[in-house]
Amino acid sequence: MGMNNIRAGRITVEIKLLNPDRILNIFWNRNINIYKINKKNISTIRLDIDYINYEEVCEVIQTLGGKISIVKRRGFIFWLRNMRGKISLVVGLMLFLVVIFLLSNYVWAIDINVQENISPFEIRQQLKEIGIKPGMAKSDIVVEDIEKKLENANSEILWLRVRVEGSTLNVTIEEKINPPTEWNGQYGNLVATEDGEVVKVYTYAGRSAVKQEQMVKKGDVLIEGIDGKEGQEYIIAPRGIVIANTFYEKTMQLKLTGTKLERSGERETEYYISIFGKKIYLKKAIKDFKEYDRIEKSGKIFNEVVYYERIEKKVDITEEEAEKIAIESLEESLKKDLTRDSKVVDKIVKKQLDSDGNLTIKVVFVVEKNIVNDIPVQY
């Protein structure tokens, strides 16, 4: 496109001049195109000219002592000028969103929740020693490694949970030895939170209502809120721990021979923001996968969708190999739902092979944990 075409546009000008008709001859002599001449009065005329001739027209009018003003503009050059401000606004908005997106990939604050004996400053110093500090990329943070290193560094930690939430790293710590707390005024009995077989009973206040190897169900009384000799009992606030074997059943089916769909390692990612229910894509995934898993991660501003390619692979494993794979996978899944003071002490495995070569593996995990409800149930 030539410069003249880019500058192509037409404007309507109003000229005030004594005897304005004489300027028409000057324009014609200078090859200045004139369109739609409209004489308003004896000293004022309106006419359309090409935008590229505007400066030359102004020179002529000023030489003759007249005045000129633009009444109307039309053409590509003027549309481009109007769009320039809007484009700057859009570009600025896009840059702002890109900066927010980049900043959202980093941790900018560390929130530490402790009890009485361990100070947040102490934990913060230990985090610095293992290389965890504000400004780190989220991709460089492995919460499981942080939990293990903090436990090894501080013997006062009973359990802890590290999670990345937004741009904040939250660290919650439970101490091994808690200082005595004031009684909250609640009487009653401590009951079981789930079914189990009693292993050990630790009663700090109150009277044990169960004994070792006794089977209990959810809601059964474990520690009574009374104490004293028979006939001289008195009511107190019960406190204690009851360790019991609890049971969790999980099932997995594996194919021993044939083919199955597995992730190939290839993936596509797309990003978008949602405004008033409409999705505005910052990056669109170009997925040509025949089979895939779709996982969506929603954020406060930005949303991410990951497509994992699945391809058909040949399967040929033994029952023993399948059993090992299933037990490890199911146990890893179970541990995500357990507290850190829980411990898997046994596994009961049952297998069943069908005519299609599918092996169903049912595992009952025996988990040792505290099943006492901390809040007494009223009489």
C-alpha positions as CSV (number, residue, x, y, z in Angstrom):
1,M,0.0,0.0,0.0
2,G,1.5,3.4,-1.1
3,M,1.8,6.4,1.3
4,N,-0.7,8.3,-0.8
5,N,-3.2,5.5,-0.3
6,I,-2.5,5.3,3.4
7,R,-3.0,9.1,3.6
8,A,-6.1,9.0,1.4
9,G,-9.0,10.8,3.1
10,R,-11.4,13.6,2.4
11,I,-12.1,16.6,4.7
12,T,-14.8,19.3,4.6
13,V,-13.4,22.7,5.3
14,E,-15.0,26.1,5.9
15,I,-13.2,29.1,4.5
16,K,-13.9,32.7,5.5
17,L,-12.6,35.2,3.0
18,L,-13.6,38.4,1.2
19,N,-14.6,37.3,-2.3
20,P,-14.0,33.6,-1.7
21,D,-14.8,32.7,-5.3
22,R,-11.3,33.9,-6.4
23,I,-9.6,31.0,-4.5
24,L,-11.3,28.4,-6.7
25,N,-9.2,29.6,-9.7
26,I,-6.1,29.3,-7.5
27,F,-7.0,25.8,-6.5
28,W,-7.6,24.7,-10.1
29,N,-4.3,26.2,-11.2
30,R,-2.5,24.3,-8.5
31,N,-4.3,21.0,-9.4
32,I,-6.0,20.9,-6.0
33,N,-9.2,18.8,-6.4
34,I,-12.3,20.3,-5.0
35,Y,-15.6,18.5,-4.3
36,K,-19.1,19.7,-3.2
37,I,-18.8,23.5,-3.1
38,N,-21.4,25.1,-0.9
39,K,-21.6,28.9,-0.5
40,K,-23.0,29.7,2.9
41,N,-22.9,33.5,2.6
42,I,-21.0,36.3,0.8
43,S,-17.8,35.6,2.7
44,T,-18.1,31.9,3.7
45,I,-17.9,28.8,1.6
46,R,-17.7,25.1,2.4
47,L,-16.0,22.6,0.2
48,D,-14.5,19.1,0.2
49,I,-10.8,18.6,-0.5
50,D,-8.3,15.7,-0.3
51,Y,-6.5,15.4,3.0
52,I,-3.1,15.4,1.2
53,N,-3.8,18.9,-0.1
54,Y,-4.8,20.3,3.2
55,E,-1.5,22.0,4.1
56,E,-1.3,23.6,0.6
57,V,-4.8,24.9,1.0
58,C,-4.0,26.4,4.4
59,E,-1.0,28.3,2.9
60,V,-3.2,29.8,0.1
61,I,-5.9,30.9,2.6
62,Q,-3.3,32.5,5.0
63,T,-1.6,34.3,2.1
64,L,-5.0,35.8,1.1
65,G,-5.7,36.8,4.8
66,G,-8.5,34.4,5.3
67,K,-9.4,31.7,7.9
68,I,-9.9,28.0,7.4
69,S,-11.4,25.4,9.8
70,I,-12.1,21.6,9.4
71,V,-15.8,20.7,9.7
72,K,-15.7,17.0,8.9
73,R,-13.1,14.2,8.4
74,R,-13.6,10.8,6.7
75,G,-11.2,8.2,5.3
76,F,-8.7,5.5,6.4
77,I,-6.1,7.9,7.8
78,F,-8.6,9.3,10.3
79,W,-9.9,5.8,11.3
80,L,-6.3,4.8,11.9
81,R,-5.7,7.8,14.2
82,N,-8.8,7.0,16.2
83,M,-7.8,3.4,16.5
84,R,-4.2,4.3,17.7
85,G,-5.5,5.3,21.2
86,K,-7.6,2.2,21.5
87,I,-4.8,-0.1,20.4
88,S,-2.6,1.4,23.0
89,L,-5.2,0.7,25.6
90,V,-5.6,-2.9,24.5
91,V,-1.8,-3.4,24.3
92,G,-1.5,-2.0,27.8
93,L,-4.2,-4.3,29.1
94,M,-2.5,-7.3,27.5
95,L,0.9,-6.3,29.0
96,F,-0.8,-6.0,32.4
97,L,-2.4,-9.4,32.2
98,V,0.9,-11.0,31.1
99,V,2.7,-9.4,34.0
100,I,0.0,-10.6,36.4
101,F,0.3,-14.1,34.9
102,L,4.0,-14.2,35.3
103,L,3.8,-12.9,38.9
104,S,1.2,-15.6,39.7
105,N,3.8,-18.3,39.0
106,Y,5.8,-17.3,42.0
107,V,5.4,-17.5,45.8
108,W,5.6,-14.0,47.3
109,A,4.6,-14.7,50.9
110,I,5.1,-17.4,53.5
111,D,2.3,-17.8,56.1
112,I,3.3,-19.9,59.2
113,N,0.7,-21.2,61.7
114,V,2.2,-22.6,64.9
115,Q,1.1,-23.2,68.5
116,E,2.9,-22.1,71.6
117,N,6.4,-23.6,71.8
118,I,7.7,-23.1,68.3
119,S,8.0,-19.5,67.0
120,P,7.3,-18.5,63.4
121,F,10.7,-16.9,63.2
122,E,12.4,-20.2,64.0
123,I,10.5,-22.0,61.2
124,R,11.2,-19.1,58.8
125,Q,14.9,-19.4,59.5
126,Q,14.8,-23.2,58.9
127,L,13.0,-22.6,55.6
128,K,15.7,-20.2,54.5
129,E,18.3,-22.8,55.4
130,I,16.7,-25.3,53.0
131,G,16.4,-22.7,50.3
132,I,12.7,-21.7,50.7
133,K,12.0,-18.0,50.6
134,P,9.6,-15.5,48.9
135,G,10.2,-14.9,45.2
136,M,10.6,-18.6,44.4
137,A,8.9,-20.1,41.3
138,K,6.1,-22.5,42.2
139,S,7.6,-25.1,39.9
140,D,10.7,-25.2,42.2
141,I,8.7,-26.0,45.3
142,V,8.1,-29.7,46.2
143,V,5.9,-29.7,49.4
144,E,6.8,-33.3,50.3
145,D,10.5,-32.5,50.4
146,I,9.9,-29.3,52.5
147,E,7.8,-31.3,55.0
148,K,10.5,-34.0,55.4
149,K,13.3,-31.5,55.8
150,L,11.4,-29.4,58.4
151,E,10.6,-32.6,60.4
152,N,14.3,-33.6,60.4
153,A,15.4,-30.1,61.3
154,N,13.0,-29.6,64.3
155,S,12.4,-32.4,66.8
156,E,9.4,-30.5,68.3
157,I,7.2,-31.0,65.3
158,L,4.6,-33.7,65.6
159,W,3.3,-33.2,62.1
160,L,3.0,-30.4,59.5
161,R,1.3,-29.5,56.3
162,V,2.8,-27.4,53.6
163,R,0.6,-26.2,50.8
164,V,0.9,-23.6,48.0
165,E,-2.3,-21.5,47.9
166,G,-2.3,-18.7,45.3
167,S,1.0,-16.8,45.8
168,T,1.3,-17.8,49.4
169,L,3.1,-20.8,50.9
170,N,1.1,-21.9,54.0
171,V,2.9,-23.9,56.7
172,T,0.7,-25.4,59.5
173,I,2.6,-27.1,62.4
174,E,1.3,-29.3,65.2
175,E,3.7,-29.6,68.1
176,K,4.7,-32.8,69.9
177,I,4.2,-31.3,73.4
178,N,1.6,-28.7,73.9
179,P,1.5,-26.6,77.1
180,P,-1.5,-27.1,79.4
181,T,-4.6,-25.3,78.3
182,E,-7.4,-24.0,80.3
183,W,-10.5,-26.2,80.5
184,N,-13.1,-24.9,78.0
185,G,-16.0,-25.7,80.3
186,Q,-17.3,-28.7,78.4
187,Y,-18.3,-31.9,80.2
188,G,-19.3,-35.1,78.6
189,N,-17.7,-38.2,77.1
190,L,-15.1,-38.6,74.4
191,V,-16.4,-40.9,71.6
192,A,-15.0,-42.7,68.6
193,T,-14.8,-40.9,65.3
194,E,-14.8,-44.2,63.3
195,D,-14.9,-48.0,63.6
196,G,-11.8,-49.8,64.8
197,E,-10.0,-52.2,67.1
198,V,-8.5,-50.6,70.2
199,V,-4.7,-51.0,70.4
200,K,-3.7,-48.5,73.2
201,V,-5.5,-46.2,75.6
202,Y,-4.0,-43.1,77.1
203,T,-6.3,-41.4,79.6
204,Y,-5.1,-38.0,81.0
205,A,-8.4,-37.1,82.6
206,G,-11.5,-39.2,83.0
207,R,-12.1,-42.9,82.9
208,S,-11.4,-45.3,80.1
209,A,-14.6,-47.1,78.8
210,V,-12.7,-49.5,76.5
211,K,-9.8,-51.9,76.7
212,Q,-7.1,-53.3,74.4
213,E,-8.3,-55.5,71.4
214,Q,-11.9,-54.3,71.9
215,M,-13.9,-53.6,68.7
216,V,-15.7,-50.2,68.8
217,K,-18.0,-48.4,66.4
218,K,-18.3,-44.8,65.4
219,G,-20.0,-42.9,68.3
220,D,-19.1,-45.4,71.0
221,V,-17.9,-43.9,74.3
222,L,-14.1,-44.3,74.7
223,I,-13.3,-42.0,77.7
224,E,-16.0,-41.1,80.2
225,G,-16.0,-37.6,81.8
226,I,-16.0,-39.0,85.4
227,D,-13.4,-39.9,87.9
228,G,-13.1,-41.0,91.6
229,K,-13.8,-44.2,93.5
230,E,-17.1,-46.1,93.1
231,G,-19.8,-44.2,95.0
232,Q,-17.6,-41.1,95.1
233,E,-17.5,-40.2,91.4
234,Y,-17.3,-36.6,90.2
235,I,-17.6,-35.0,86.8
236,I,-14.5,-33.7,85.0
237,A,-13.6,-32.7,81.5
238,P,-12.2,-35.8,79.8
239,R,-8.9,-35.8,77.9
240,G,-7.0,-38.7,76.3
241,I,-5.9,-40.6,73.2
242,V,-7.2,-44.0,72.0
243,I,-5.0,-45.6,69.3
244,A,-6.9,-48.1,67.2
245,N,-6.6,-50.2,64.1
246,T,-9.0,-48.8,61.5
247,F,-9.8,-50.3,58.1
248,Y,-9.9,-48.8,54.7
249,E,-10.9,-50.8,51.6
250,K,-9.7,-49.8,48.1
251,T,-10.0,-51.6,44.8
252,M,-8.2,-51.4,41.4
253,Q,-8.6,-53.4,38.2
254,L,-5.5,-54.1,36.0
255,K,-5.3,-55.7,32.6
256,L,-2.7,-58.5,32.4
257,T,-2.6,-59.0,28.7
258,G,-3.8,-57.1,25.6
259,T,-3.6,-53.3,25.2
260,K,-4.6,-50.3,27.3
261,L,-4.4,-46.5,27.0
262,E,-1.6,-44.8,28.8
263,R,-0.2,-41.3,28.9
264,S,2.6,-40.8,26.3
265,G,4.3,-37.9,28.1
266,E,3.1,-35.4,25.4
267,R,0.8,-32.6,26.5
268,E,-0.7,-29.4,25.4
269,T,-1.6,-26.4,27.7
270,E,-4.0,-23.5,27.2
271,Y,-4.6,-20.5,29.3
272,Y,-7.7,-18.3,29.5
273,I,-9.4,-15.7,31.7
274,S,-13.1,-15.8,32.4
275,I,-15.0,-12.4,32.4
276,F,-18.8,-12.4,32.9
277,G,-19.0,-16.1,32.0
278,K,-17.1,-15.6,28.7
279,K,-13.7,-17.2,28.1
280,I,-10.9,-15.1,26.7
281,Y,-8.0,-17.3,25.6
282,L,-4.5,-16.1,26.1
283,K,-3.0,-19.3,24.6
284,K,-5.1,-21.9,22.8
285,A,-4.0,-25.5,22.8
286,I,-3.5,-27.1,19.3
287,K,-4.3,-30.6,20.3
288,D,-4.3,-33.4,17.7
289,F,-4.5,-36.2,20.2
290,K,-6.9,-39.0,19.4
291,E,-7.3,-39.8,23.1
292,Y,-6.4,-37.6,26.0
293,D,-7.0,-36.7,29.6
294,R,-8.2,-33.2,30.3
295,I,-7.3,-31.5,33.6
296,E,-8.5,-28.0,34.4
297,K,-6.8,-25.9,37.1
298,S,-8.9,-22.9,38.1
299,G,-7.3,-19.8,39.6
300,K,-8.6,-16.4,40.8
301,I,-7.7,-14.7,37.5
302,F,-6.1,-17.1,35.2
303,N,-7.3,-20.6,34.4
304,E,-5.2,-23.4,32.9
305,V,-6.3,-26.5,31.0
306,V,-3.8,-29.3,30.4
307,Y,-4.4,-32.1,27.8
308,Y,-2.3,-35.2,28.3
309,E,-2.1,-37.5,25.3
310,R,-3.1,-41.2,25.8
311,I,-1.8,-43.8,23.4
312,E,-2.5,-47.5,23.1
313,K,0.2,-49.7,24.6
314,K,0.7,-53.5,24.8
315,V,0.2,-55.0,28.2
316,D,1.9,-58.2,29.3
317,I,2.4,-58.5,33.1
318,T,2.2,-61.3,35.7
319,E,-0.3,-61.4,38.6
320,E,2.5,-60.7,41.0
321,E,3.6,-57.6,39.1
322,A,0.0,-56.4,38.9
323,E,-0.5,-56.9,42.6
324,K,2.6,-55.0,43.5
325,I,1.6,-52.1,41.2
326,A,-1.9,-52.0,42.6
327,I,-0.9,-52.1,46.3
328,E,1.7,-49.3,45.8
329,S,-0.8,-47.1,43.9
330,L,-3.7,-47.6,46.3
331,E,-1.5,-47.0,49.3
332,E,-0.2,-43.8,47.9
333,S,-3.8,-42.7,47.2
334,L,-4.8,-43.6,50.8
335,K,-1.9,-41.6,52.4
336,K,-3.2,-38.4,50.8
337,D,-6.4,-38.7,52.9
338,L,-4.7,-39.6,56.2
339,T,-3.3,-37.3,58.9
340,R,0.5,-37.4,59.4
341,D,0.1,-39.3,62.8
342,S,-1.6,-42.2,61.0
343,K,0.4,-45.3,60.1
344,V,-0.4,-48.2,57.7
345,V,0.5,-51.4,59.8
346,D,-1.0,-54.2,57.6
347,K,-2.6,-55.0,54.3
348,I,-5.2,-57.7,53.4
349,V,-5.2,-58.5,49.7
350,K,-7.8,-60.3,47.7
351,K,-7.6,-61.0,43.9
352,Q,-10.0,-62.1,41.2
353,L,-9.2,-62.7,37.5
354,D,-12.0,-62.6,35.0
355,S,-12.3,-64.2,31.5
356,D,-11.1,-61.1,29.7
357,G,-7.7,-61.1,31.5
358,N,-8.6,-58.3,33.9
359,L,-7.3,-58.7,37.5
360,T,-9.4,-57.1,40.2
361,I,-7.3,-56.4,43.3
362,K,-9.1,-55.5,46.6
363,V,-6.9,-54.2,49.4
364,V,-8.0,-53.7,53.0
365,F,-5.4,-51.4,54.7
366,V,-5.1,-51.6,58.5
367,V,-4.3,-48.1,59.7
368,E,-3.2,-47.3,63.2
369,K,-4.5,-43.8,64.3
370,N,-6.1,-41.8,67.1
371,I,-9.9,-42.2,66.9
372,V,-10.9,-39.9,69.8
373,N,-13.1,-37.0,69.1
374,D,-11.5,-34.0,70.9
375,I,-14.9,-32.3,71.7
376,P,-16.8,-34.1,74.5
377,V,-20.3,-35.3,73.7
378,Q,-22.8,-34.0,76.2
379,Y,-24.7,-36.3,78.6
